[in-house]
């Protein structure tokens, strides 16, 4: 079975995969070459998660910038 490409993973999938990588490396039950491959995958997963978080933070900042301004809505009656 081939591992899913990191770029196709959701944040949650990438975090779960990163946990698995860390657990495997911490146990130390893999050969050196496999450890290197796991480390590389872990680095890619970490970057992917960081990028996803950065994108989410940017979206939150856009929402915060719009606070107090009714964007695309009409005022409620009686206000």
PDB file of N, CA, C and O in Angstrom, chain B, residues numbered from 101:
ATOM      1  N   UNK B 101       0.848  -1.194   0.000  1.00  0.00           N
ATOM      2  CA  UNK B 101       0.000   0.000   0.000  1.00  0.00           C
ATOM      3  C   UNK B 101       0.885   1.245   0.000  1.00  0.00           C
ATOM      4  O   UNK B 101       1.814   1.349   0.801  1.00  0.00           O
ATOM      5  N   UNK B 102       0.600   2.178  -0.888  1.00  0.00           N
ATOM      6  CA  UNK B 102       1.366   3.403  -1.006  1.00  0.00           C
ATOM      7  C   UNK B 102       0.782   4.460  -0.073  1.00  0.00           C
ATOM      8  O   UNK B 102      -0.436   4.607   0.034  1.00  0.00           O
ATOM      9  N   UNK B 103       1.664   5.187   0.594  1.00  0.00           N
ATOM     10  CA  UNK B 103       1.213   6.250   1.492  1.00  0.00           C
ATOM     11  C   UNK B 103       0.624   7.389   0.671  1.00  0.00           C
ATOM     12  O   UNK B 103       1.083   7.689  -0.431  1.00  0.00           O
ATOM     13  N   UNK B 104      -0.397   8.011   1.231  1.00  0.00           N
ATOM     14  CA  UNK B 104      -1.045   9.148   0.580  1.00  0.00           C
ATOM     15  C   UNK B 104      -0.067  10.313   0.469  1.00  0.00           C
ATOM     16  O   UNK B 104       0.713  10.571   1.386  1.00  0.00           O
ATOM     17  N   UNK B 105      -0.118  11.006  -0.650  1.00  0.00           N
ATOM     18  CA  UNK B 105       0.751  12.167  -0.845  1.00  0.00           C
ATOM     19  C   UNK B 105       0.434  13.230   0.206  1.00  0.00           C
ATOM     20  O   UNK B 105      -0.732  13.505   0.488  1.00  0.00           O
ATOM     21  N   UNK B 106       1.458  13.811   0.769  1.00  0.00           N
ATOM     22  CA  UNK B 106       1.297  14.824   1.816  1.00  0.00           C
ATOM     23  C   UNK B 106       0.443  15.979   1.316  1.00  0.00           C
ATOM     24  O   UNK B 106      -0.413  16.477   2.048  1.00  0.00           O
ATOM     25  N   UNK B 107       0.661  16.407   0.090  1.00  0.00           N
ATOM     26  CA  UNK B 107      -0.070  17.562  -0.451  1.00  0.00           C
ATOM     27  C   UNK B 107      -1.569  17.308  -0.572  1.00  0.00           C
ATOM     28  O   UNK B 107      -2.343  18.259  -0.683  1.00  0.00           O
ATOM     29  N   UNK B 108      -1.989  16.058  -0.554  1.00  0.00           N
ATOM     30  CA  UNK B 108      -3.405  15.713  -0.665  1.00  0.00           C
ATOM     31  C   UNK B 108      -4.082  15.543   0.692  1.00  0.00           C
ATOM     32  O   UNK B 108      -5.288  15.304   0.756  1.00  0.00           O
ATOM     33  N   UNK B 109      -3.325  15.663   1.763  1.00  0.00           N
ATOM     34  CA  UNK B 109      -3.857  15.426   3.106  1.00  0.00           C
ATOM     35  C   UNK B 109      -4.497  16.664   3.704  1.00  0.00           C
ATOM     36  O   UNK B 109      -4.069  17.793   3.464  1.00  0.00           O
ATOM     37  N   UNK B 110      -5.529  16.420   4.484  1.00  0.00           N
ATOM     38  CA  UNK B 110      -6.096  17.494   5.303  1.00  0.00           C
ATOM     39  C   UNK B 110      -5.137  17.717   6.474  1.00  0.00           C
ATOM     40  O   UNK B 110      -4.209  16.938   6.690  1.00  0.00           O
ATOM     41  N   UNK B 111      -5.375  18.777   7.212  1.00  0.00           N
ATOM     42  CA  UNK B 111      -4.548  19.058   8.384  1.00  0.00           C
ATOM     43  C   UNK B 111      -4.599  17.894   9.366  1.00  0.00           C
ATOM     44  O   UNK B 111      -3.575  17.466   9.897  1.00  0.00           O
ATOM     45  N   UNK B 112      -5.809  17.391   9.598  1.00  0.00           N
ATOM     46  CA  UNK B 112      -5.994  16.310  10.567  1.00  0.00           C
ATOM     47  C   UNK B 112      -5.292  15.024  10.119  1.00  0.00           C
ATOM     48  O   UNK B 112      -4.680  14.329  10.930  1.00  0.00           O
ATOM     49  N   UNK B 113      -5.384  14.718   8.841  1.00  0.00           N
ATOM     50  CA  UNK B 113      -4.709  13.532   8.313  1.00  0.00           C
ATOM     51  C   UNK B 113      -3.198  13.664   8.457  1.00  0.00           C
ATOM     52  O   UNK B 113      -2.518  12.712   8.841  1.00  0.00           O
ATOM     53  N   UNK B 114      -2.681  14.839   8.150  1.00  0.00           N
ATOM     54  CA  UNK B 114      -1.243  15.066   8.232  1.00  0.00           C
ATOM     55  C   UNK B 114      -0.756  14.983   9.675  1.00  0.00           C
ATOM     56  O   UNK B 114       0.315  14.435   9.937  1.00  0.00           O
ATOM     57  N   UNK B 115      -1.529  15.520  10.605  1.00  0.00           N
ATOM     58  CA  UNK B 115      -1.139  15.443  12.013  1.00  0.00           C
ATOM     59  C   UNK B 115      -1.117  13.996  12.495  1.00  0.00           C
ATOM     60  O   UNK B 115      -0.203  13.598  13.217  1.00  0.00           O
ATOM     61  N   UNK B 116      -2.112  13.210  12.102  1.00  0.00           N
ATOM     62  CA  UNK B 116      -2.161  11.796  12.487  1.00  0.00           C
ATOM     63  C   UNK B 116      -0.974  11.039  11.885  1.00  0.00           C
ATOM     64  O   UNK B 116      -0.357  10.213  12.558  1.00  0.00           O
ATOM     65  N   UNK B 117      -0.661  11.317  10.633  1.00  0.00           N
ATOM     66  CA  UNK B 117       0.476  10.668   9.984  1.00  0.00           C
ATOM     67  C   UNK B 117       1.781  11.085  10.658  1.00  0.00           C
ATOM     68  O   UNK B 117       2.680  10.262  10.828  1.00  0.00           O
ATOM     69  N   UNK B 118       1.889  12.345  11.039  1.00  0.00           N
ATOM     70  CA  UNK B 118       3.087  12.830  11.718  1.00  0.00           C
ATOM     71  C   UNK B 118       3.250  12.137  13.067  1.00  0.00           C
ATOM     72  O   UNK B 118       4.366  11.783  13.448  1.00  0.00           O
ATOM     73  N   UNK B 119       2.161  11.941  13.786  1.00  0.00           N
ATOM     74  CA  UNK B 119       2.209  11.212  15.058  1.00  0.00           C
ATOM     75  C   UNK B 119       2.730   9.795  14.853  1.00  0.00           C
ATOM     76  O   UNK B 119       3.542   9.308  15.639  1.00  0.00           O
ATOM     77  N   UNK B 120       2.263   9.136  13.796  1.00  0.00           N
ATOM     78  CA  UNK B 120       2.728   7.785  13.499  1.00  0.00           C
ATOM     79  C   UNK B 120       4.221   7.763  13.204  1.00  0.00           C
ATOM     80  O   UNK B 120       4.941   6.883  13.676  1.00  0.00           O
ATOM     81  N   UNK B 121       4.683   8.734  12.422  1.00  0.00           N
ATOM     82  CA  UNK B 121       6.102   8.825  12.091  1.00  0.00           C
ATOM     83  C   UNK B 121       6.920   9.002  13.366  1.00  0.00           C
ATOM     84  O   UNK B 121       7.915   8.307  13.572  1.00  0.00           O
ATOM     85  N   UNK B 122       6.501   9.929  14.216  1.00  0.00           N
ATOM     86  CA  UNK B 122       7.229  10.189  15.462  1.00  0.00           C
ATOM     87  C   UNK B 122       7.264   8.934  16.327  1.00  0.00           C
ATOM     88  O   UNK B 122       8.307   8.592  16.885  1.00  0.00           O
ATOM     89  N   UNK B 123       6.136   8.250  16.440  1.00  0.00           N
ATOM     90  CA  UNK B 123       6.085   7.025  17.244  1.00  0.00           C
ATOM     91  C   UNK B 123       7.043   5.964  16.705  1.00  0.00           C
ATOM     92  O   UNK B 123       7.743   5.309  17.477  1.00  0.00           O
ATOM     93  N   UNK B 124       7.075   5.794  15.390  1.00  0.00           N
ATOM     94  CA  UNK B 124       7.972   4.811  14.791  1.00  0.00           C
ATOM     95  C   UNK B 124       9.429   5.172  15.048  1.00  0.00           C
ATOM     96  O   UNK B 124      10.237   4.305  15.383  1.00  0.00           O
ATOM     97  N   UNK B 125       9.761   6.440  14.894  1.00  0.00           N
ATOM     98  CA  UNK B 125      11.133   6.866  15.120  1.00  0.00           C
ATOM     99  C   UNK B 125      11.534   6.744  16.592  1.00  0.00           C
ATOM    100  O   UNK B 125      12.661   6.359  16.905  1.00  0.00           O
ATOM    101  N   UNK B 126      10.611   7.072  17.484  1.00  0.00           N
ATOM    102  CA  UNK B 126      10.916   6.983  18.912  1.00  0.00           C
ATOM    103  C   UNK B 126      11.144   5.546  19.362  1.00  0.00           C
ATOM    104  O   UNK B 126      11.981   5.288  20.228  1.00  0.00           O
ATOM    105  N   UNK B 127      10.406   4.613  18.778  1.00  0.00           N
ATOM    106  CA  UNK B 127      10.572   3.197  19.133  1.00  0.00           C
ATOM    107  C   UNK B 127      11.926   2.673  18.665  1.00  0.00           C
ATOM    108  O   UNK B 127      12.478   1.747  19.258  1.00  0.00           O
ATOM    109  N   UNK B 128      12.454   3.266  17.607  1.00  0.00           N
ATOM    110  CA  UNK B 128      13.765   2.862  17.111  1.00  0.00           C
ATOM    111  C   UNK B 128      13.801   1.456  16.537  1.00  0.00           C
ATOM    112  O   UNK B 128      14.854   0.818  16.523  1.00  0.00           O
ATOM    113  N   UNK B 129      12.675   0.972  16.069  1.00  0.00           N
ATOM    114  CA  UNK B 129      12.590  -0.395  15.561  1.00  0.00           C
ATOM    115  C   UNK B 129      12.694  -0.476  14.044  1.00  0.00           C
ATOM    116  O   UNK B 129      12.338  -1.498  13.457  1.00  0.00           O
ATOM    117  N   UNK B 130      13.173   0.580  13.403  1.00  0.00           N
ATOM    118  CA  UNK B 130      13.301   0.589  11.949  1.00  0.00           C
ATOM    119  C   UNK B 130      14.770   0.736  11.573  1.00  0.00           C
ATOM    120  O   UNK B 130      15.569   1.308  12.314  1.00  0.00           O
ATOM    121  N   UNK B 131      15.095   0.209  10.415  1.00  0.00           N
ATOM    122  CA  UNK B 131      16.467   0.290   9.924  1.00  0.00           C
ATOM    123  C   UNK B 131      16.840   1.739   9.613  1.00  0.00           C
ATOM    124  O   UNK B 131      15.974   2.603   9.481  1.00  0.00           O
ATOM    125  N   UNK B 132      18.136   1.983   9.501  1.00  0.00           N
ATOM    126  CA  UNK B 132      18.634   3.335   9.273  1.00  0.00           C
ATOM    127  C   UNK B 132      18.024   3.974   8.034  1.00  0.00           C
ATOM    128  O   UNK B 132      17.554   5.110   8.103  1.00  0.00           O
ATOM    129  N   UNK B 133      18.020   3.284   6.919  1.00  0.00           N
ATOM    130  CA  UNK B 133      17.470   3.851   5.677  1.00  0.00           C
ATOM    131  C   UNK B 133      15.989   4.181   5.828  1.00  0.00           C
ATOM    132  O   UNK B 133      15.533   5.222   5.353  1.00  0.00           O
ATOM    133  N   UNK B 134      15.246   3.311   6.480  1.00  0.00           N
ATOM    134  CA  UNK B 134      13.824   3.581   6.707  1.00  0.00           C
ATOM    135  C   UNK B 134      13.648   4.751   7.665  1.00  0.00           C
ATOM    136  O   UNK B 134      12.717   5.541   7.511  1.00  0.00           O
ATOM    137  N   UNK B 135      14.528   4.870   8.650  1.00  0.00           N
ATOM    138  CA  UNK B 135      14.474   5.999   9.580  1.00  0.00           C
ATOM    139  C   UNK B 135      14.669   7.313   8.844  1.00  0.00           C
ATOM    140  O   UNK B 135      13.985   8.299   9.119  1.00  0.00           O
ATOM    141  N   UNK B 136      15.606   7.319   7.908  1.00  0.00           N
ATOM    142  CA  UNK B 136      15.853   8.536   7.122  1.00  0.00           C
ATOM    143  C   UNK B 136      14.624   8.886   6.293  1.00  0.00           C
ATOM    144  O   UNK B 136      14.228  10.050   6.228  1.00  0.00           O
ATOM    145  N   UNK B 137      14.019   7.882   5.660  1.00  0.00           N
ATOM    146  CA  UNK B 137      12.807   8.120   4.859  1.00  0.00           C
ATOM    147  C   UNK B 137      11.671   8.614   5.748  1.00  0.00           C
ATOM    148  O   UNK B 137      10.928   9.515   5.360  1.00  0.00           O
ATOM    149  N   UNK B 138      11.532   8.031   6.938  1.00  0.00           N
ATOM    150  CA  UNK B 138      10.492   8.475   7.870  1.00  0.00           C
ATOM    151  C   UNK B 138      10.739   9.913   8.312  1.00  0.00           C
ATOM    152  O   UNK B 138       9.804  10.707   8.406  1.00  0.00           O
ATOM    153  N   UNK B 139      11.998  10.245   8.583  1.00  0.00           N
ATOM    154  CA  UNK B 139      12.341  11.605   8.995  1.00  0.00           C
ATOM    155  C   UNK B 139      11.996  12.602   7.899  1.00  0.00           C
ATOM    156  O   UNK B 139      11.451  13.671   8.175  1.00  0.00           O
ATOM    157  N   UNK B 140      12.313  12.251   6.655  1.00  0.00           N
ATOM    158  CA  UNK B 140      11.990  13.134   5.519  1.00  0.00           C
ATOM    159  C   UNK B 140      10.484  13.315   5.395  1.00  0.00           C
ATOM    160  O   UNK B 140      10.008  14.428   5.174  1.00  0.00           O
ATOM    161  N   UNK B 141       9.730  12.223   5.535  1.00  0.00           N
ATOM    162  CA  UNK B 141       8.263  12.320   5.466  1.00  0.00           C
ATOM    163  C   UNK B 141       7.745  13.171   6.628  1.00  0.00           C
ATOM    164  O   UNK B 141       6.842  13.989   6.450  1.00  0.00           O
ATOM    165  N   UNK B 142       8.311  12.977   7.798  1.00  0.00           N
ATOM    166  CA  UNK B 142       7.902  13.766   8.959  1.00  0.00           C
ATOM    167  C   UNK B 142       8.141  15.253   8.738  1.00  0.00           C
ATOM    168  O   UNK B 142       7.308  16.081   9.106  1.00  0.00           O
ATOM    169  N   UNK B 143       9.274  15.590   8.141  1.00  0.00           N
ATOM    170  CA  UNK B 143       9.575  16.995   7.852  1.00  0.00           C
ATOM    171  C   UNK B 143       8.559  17.570   6.860  1.00  0.00           C
ATOM    172  O   UNK B 143       8.112  18.707   7.010  1.00  0.00           O
ATOM    173  N   UNK B 144       8.203  16.784   5.858  1.00  0.00           N
ATOM    174  CA  UNK B 144       7.214  17.239   4.867  1.00  0.00           C
ATOM    175  C   UNK B 144       5.841  17.394   5.521  1.00  0.00           C
ATOM    176  O   UNK B 144       5.119  18.348   5.231  1.00  0.00           O
ATOM    177  N   UNK B 145       5.483  16.465   6.398  1.00  0.00           N
ATOM    178  CA  UNK B 145       4.202  16.548   7.106  1.00  0.00           C
ATOM    179  C   UNK B 145       4.161  17.780   8.011  1.00  0.00           C
ATOM    180  O   UNK B 145       3.149  18.478   8.067  1.00  0.00           O
ATOM    181  N   UNK B 146       5.250  18.043   8.710  1.00  0.00           N
ATOM    182  CA  UNK B 146       5.323  19.212   9.599  1.00  0.00           C
ATOM    183  C   UNK B 146       5.148  20.500   8.801  1.00  0.00           C
ATOM    184  O   UNK B 146       4.400  21.388   9.210  1.00  0.00           O
ATOM    185  N   UNK B 147       5.831  20.601   7.671  1.00  0.00           N
ATOM    186  CA  UNK B 147       5.712  21.794   6.824  1.00  0.00           C
ATOM    187  C   UNK B 147       4.281  21.943   6.307  1.00  0.00           C
ATOM    188  O   UNK B 147       3.738  23.048   6.285  1.00  0.00           O
ATOM    189  N   UNK B 148       3.675  20.840   5.894  1.00  0.00           N
ATOM    190  CA  UNK B 148       2.300  20.869   5.381  1.00  0.00           C
ATOM    191  C   UNK B 148       1.348  21.379   6.468  1.00  0.00           C
ATOM    192  O   UNK B 148       0.489  22.220   6.205  1.00  0.00           O
ATOM    193  N   UNK B 149       1.509  20.864   7.688  1.00  0.00           N
ATOM    194  CA  UNK B 149       0.658  21.309   8.799  1.00  0.00           C
ATOM    195  C   UNK B 149       0.876  22.787   9.089  1.00  0.00           C
ATOM    196  O   UNK B 149      -0.083  23.525   9.315  1.00  0.00           O
ATOM    197  N   UNK B 150       2.117  23.217   9.084  1.00  0.00           N
ATOM    198  CA  UNK B 150       2.417  24.632   9.339  1.00  0.00           C
ATOM    199  C   UNK B 150       1.796  25.519   8.260  1.00  0.00           C
ATOM    200  O   UNK B 150       1.255  26.583   8.560  1.00  0.00           O
ATOM    201  N   UNK B 151       1.876  25.079   7.015  1.00  0.00           N
ATOM    202  CA  UNK B 151       1.279  25.846   5.914  1.00  0.00           C
ATOM    203  C   UNK B 151      -0.239  25.923   6.054  1.00  0.00           C
ATOM    204  O   UNK B 151      -0.837  26.974   5.822  1.00  0.00           O
ATOM    205  N   UNK B 152      -0.864  24.799   6.438  1.00  0.00           N
ATOM    206  CA  UNK B 152      -2.322  24.784   6.636  1.00  0.00           C
ATOM    207  C   UNK B 152      -2.715  25.733   7.767  1.00  0.00           C
ATOM    208  O   UNK B 152      -3.694  26.471   7.653  1.00  0.00           O
ATOM    209  N   UNK B 153      -1.949  25.712   8.856  1.00  0.00           N
ATOM    210  CA  UNK B 153      -2.234  26.616   9.978  1.00  0.00           C
ATOM    211  C   UNK B 153      -2.067  28.072   9.578  1.00  0.00           C
ATOM    212  O   UNK B 153      -2.870  28.925   9.958  1.00  0.00           O
ATOM    213  N   UNK B 154      -1.028  28.352   8.816  1.00  0.00           N
ATOM    214  CA  UNK B 154      -0.787  29.723   8.355  1.00  0.00           C
ATOM    215  C   UNK B 154      -1.948  30.213   7.489  1.00  0.00           C
ATOM    216  O   UNK B 154      -2.374  31.362   7.607  1.00  0.00           O
ATOM    217  N   UNK B 155      -2.458  29.340   6.623  1.00  0.00           N
ATOM    218  CA  UNK B 155      -3.602  29.699   5.773  1.00  0.00           C
ATOM    219  C   UNK B 155      -4.849  29.948   6.623  1.00  0.00           C
ATOM    220  O   UNK B 155      -5.614  30.876   6.357  1.00  0.00           O
ATOM    221  N   UNK B 156      -5.045  29.122   7.636  1.00  0.00           N
ATOM    222  CA  UNK B 156      -6.199  29.303   8.522  1.00  0.00           C
ATOM    223  C   UNK B 156      -6.087  30.618   9.291  1.00  0.00           C
ATOM    224  O   UNK B 156      -7.074  31.336   9.450  1.00  0.00           O
ATOM    225  N   UNK B 157      -4.889  30.926   9.764  1.00  0.00           N
ATOM    226  CA  UNK B 157      -4.674  32.189  10.475  1.00  0.00           C
ATOM    227  C   UNK B 157      -4.944  33.384   9.572  1.00  0.00           C
ATOM    228  O   UNK B 157      -5.499  34.387  10.021  1.00  0.00           O
ATOM    229  N   UNK B 158      -4.562  33.287   8.323  1.00  0.00           N
ATOM    230  CA  UNK B 158      -4.818  34.376   7.370  1.00  0.00           C
ATOM    231  C   UNK B 158      -6.316  34.578   7.181  1.00  0.00           C
ATOM    232  O   UNK B 158      -6.789  35.712   7.095  1.00  0.00           O
ATOM    233  N   UNK B 159      -7.057  33.484   7.118  1.00  0.00           N
ATOM    234  CA  UNK B 159      -8.515  33.590   6.978  1.00  0.00           C
ATOM    235  C   UNK B 159      -9.134  34.252   8.200  1.00  0.00           C
ATOM    236  O   UNK B 159     -10.038  35.079   8.077  1.00  0.00           O
ATOM    237  N   UNK B 160      -8.642  33.884   9.381  1.00  0.00           N
ATOM    238  CA  UNK B 160      -9.157  34.481  10.619  1.00  0.00           C
ATOM    239  C   UNK B 160      -8.855  35.976  10.635  1.00  0.00           C
ATOM    240  O   UNK B 160      -9.698  36.765  11.062  1.00  0.00           O
ATOM    241  N   UNK B 161      -7.688  36.375  10.186  1.00  0.00           N
ATOM    242  CA  UNK B 161      -7.338  37.791  10.140  1.00  0.00           C
ATOM    243  C   UNK B 161      -8.268  38.556   9.192  1.00  0.00           C
ATOM    244  O   UNK B 161      -8.637  39.695   9.479  1.00  0.00           O
ATOM    245  N   UNK B 162      -8.644  37.949   8.079  1.00  0.00           N
ATOM    246  CA  UNK B 162      -9.591  38.590   7.159  1.00  0.00           C
ATOM    247  C   UNK B 162     -10.929  38.785   7.856  1.00  0.00           C
ATOM    248  O   UNK B 162     -11.554  39.839   7.740  1.00  0.00           O
ATOM    249  N   UNK B 163     -11.361  37.759   8.580  1.00  0.00           N
ATOM    250  CA  UNK B 163     -12.636  37.854   9.308  1.00  0.00           C
ATOM    251  C   UNK B 163     -12.550  38.950  10.368  1.00  0.00           C
ATOM    252  O   UNK B 163     -13.470  39.756  10.508  1.00  0.00           O
ATOM    253  N   UNK B 164     -11.452  38.978  11.109  1.00  0.00           N
ATOM    254  CA  UNK B 164     -11.278  40.006  12.142  1.00  0.00           C
ATOM    255  C   UNK B 164     -11.273  41.404  11.538  1.00  0.00           C
ATOM    256  O   UNK B 164     -11.814  42.341  12.125  1.00  0.00           O
ATOM    257  N   UNK B 165     -10.667  41.541  10.376  1.00  0.00           N
ATOM    258  CA  UNK B 165     -10.613  42.850   9.714  1.00  0.00           C
ATOM    259  C   UNK B 165     -12.000  43.315   9.304  1.00  0.00           C
ATOM    260  O   UNK B 165     -12.249  44.514   9.183  1.00  0.00           O
ATOM    261  N   UNK B 166     -12.893  42.374   9.093  1.00  0.00           N
ATOM    262  CA  UNK B 166     -14.246  42.716   8.662  1.00  0.00           C
ATOM    263  C   UNK B 166     -15.196  42.901   9.841  1.00  0.00           C
ATOM    264  O   UNK B 166     -16.342  43.308   9.648  1.00  0.00           O
ATOM    265  N   UNK B 167     -14.741  42.611  11.056  1.00  0.00           N
ATOM    266  CA  UNK B 167     -15.598  42.763  12.235  1.00  0.00           C
ATOM    267  C   UNK B 167     -16.080  44.200  12.347  1.00  0.00           C
ATOM    268  O   UNK B 167     -15.322  45.141  12.110  1.00  0.00           O
ATOM    269  N   UNK B 168     -17.315  44.356  12.701  1.00  0.00           N
ATOM    270  CA  UNK B 168     -17.866  45.690  12.850  1.00  0.00           C
ATOM    271  C   UNK B 168     -18.401  46.266  11.556  1.00  0.00           C
ATOM    272  O   UNK B 168     -19.101  47.278  11.566  1.00  0.00           O
ATOM    273  N   UNK B 169     -18.079  45.632  10.452  1.00  0.00           N
ATOM    274  CA  UNK B 169     -18.585  46.061   9.154  1.00  0.00           C
ATOM    275  C   UNK B 169     -19.493  44.975   8.637  1.00  0.00           C
ATOM    276  O   UNK B 169     -19.095  43.811   8.578  1.00  0.00           O
ATOM    277  N   UNK B 170     -20.673  45.319   8.272  1.00  0.00           N
ATOM    278  CA  UNK B 170     -21.616  44.365   7.695  1.00  0.00           C
ATOM    279  C   UNK B 170     -21.249  44.162   6.234  1.00  0.00           C
ATOM    280  O   UNK B 170     -21.540  45.012   5.392  1.00  0.00           O
ATOM    281  N   UNK B 171     -20.635  43.083   5.943  1.00  0.00           N
ATOM    282  CA  UNK B 171     -20.193  42.813   4.573  1.00  0.00           C
ATOM    283  C   UNK B 171     -21.194  41.886   3.906  1.00  0.00           C
ATOM    284  O   UNK B 171     -21.339  40.729   4.303  1.00  0.00           O
ATOM    285  N   UNK B 172     -21.882  42.390   2.899  1.00  0.00           N
ATOM    286  CA  UNK B 172     -22.821  41.573   2.152  1.00  0.00           C
ATOM    287  C   UNK B 172     -24.093  41.233   2.887  1.00  0.00           C
ATOM    288  O   UNK B 172     -24.770  40.274   2.516  1.00  0.00           O
ATOM    289  N   UNK B 173     -24.443  41.975   3.906  1.00  0.00           N
ATOM    290  CA  UNK B 173     -25.681  41.716   4.657  1.00  0.00           C
ATOM    291  C   UNK B 173     -26.454  43.017   4.777  1.00  0.00           C
ATOM    292  O   UNK B 173     -25.952  44.098   4.470  1.00  0.00           O
ATOM    293  N   UNK B 174     -27.675  42.882   5.228  1.00  0.00           N
ATOM    294  CA  UNK B 174     -28.502  44.067   5.473  1.00  0.00           C
ATOM    295  C   UNK B 174     -28.795  44.120   6.963  1.00  0.00           C
ATOM    296  O   UNK B 174     -28.862  43.079   7.617  1.00  0.00           O
ATOM    297  N   UNK B 175     -28.969  45.307   7.506  1.00  0.00           N
ATOM    298  CA  UNK B 175     -29.275  45.422   8.949  1.00  0.00           C
ATOM    299  C   UNK B 175     -30.582  44.731   9.291  1.00  0.00           C
ATOM    300  O   UNK B 175     -31.506  44.684   8.480  1.00  0.00           O
ATOM    301  N   UNK B 176     -30.648  44.197  10.497  1.00  0.00           N
ATOM    302  CA  UNK B 176     -31.866  43.554  10.980  1.00  0.00           C
ATOM    303  C   UNK B 176     -32.918  44.628  11.241  1.00  0.00           C
ATOM    304  O   UNK B 176     -32.586  45.761  11.588  1.00  0.00           O
ATOM    305  N   UNK B 177     -34.195  44.259  11.069  1.00  0.00           N
ATOM    306  CA  UNK B 177     -35.285  45.218  11.318  1.00  0.00           C
ATOM    307  C   UNK B 177     -35.319  45.591  12.791  1.00  0.00           C
ATOM    308  O   UNK B 177     -35.043  44.770  13.666  1.00  0.00           O
ATOM    309  N   UNK B 178     -35.656  46.827  13.039  1.00  0.00           N
ATOM    310  CA  UNK B 178     -35.825  47.317  14.409  1.00  0.00           C
ATOM    311  C   UNK B 178     -34.534  47.729  15.078  1.00  0.00           C
ATOM    312  O   UNK B 178     -34.529  48.067  16.262  1.00  0.00           O
ATOM    313  N   UNK B 179     -33.453  47.705  14.347  1.00  0.00           N
ATOM    314  CA  UNK B 179     -32.184  48.104  14.963  1.00  0.00           C
ATOM    315  C   UNK B 179     -31.941  49.557  14.724  1.00  0.00           C
ATOM    316  O   UNK B 179     -30.923  50.094  15.162  1.00  0.00           O
TER     317      UNK B 179
END
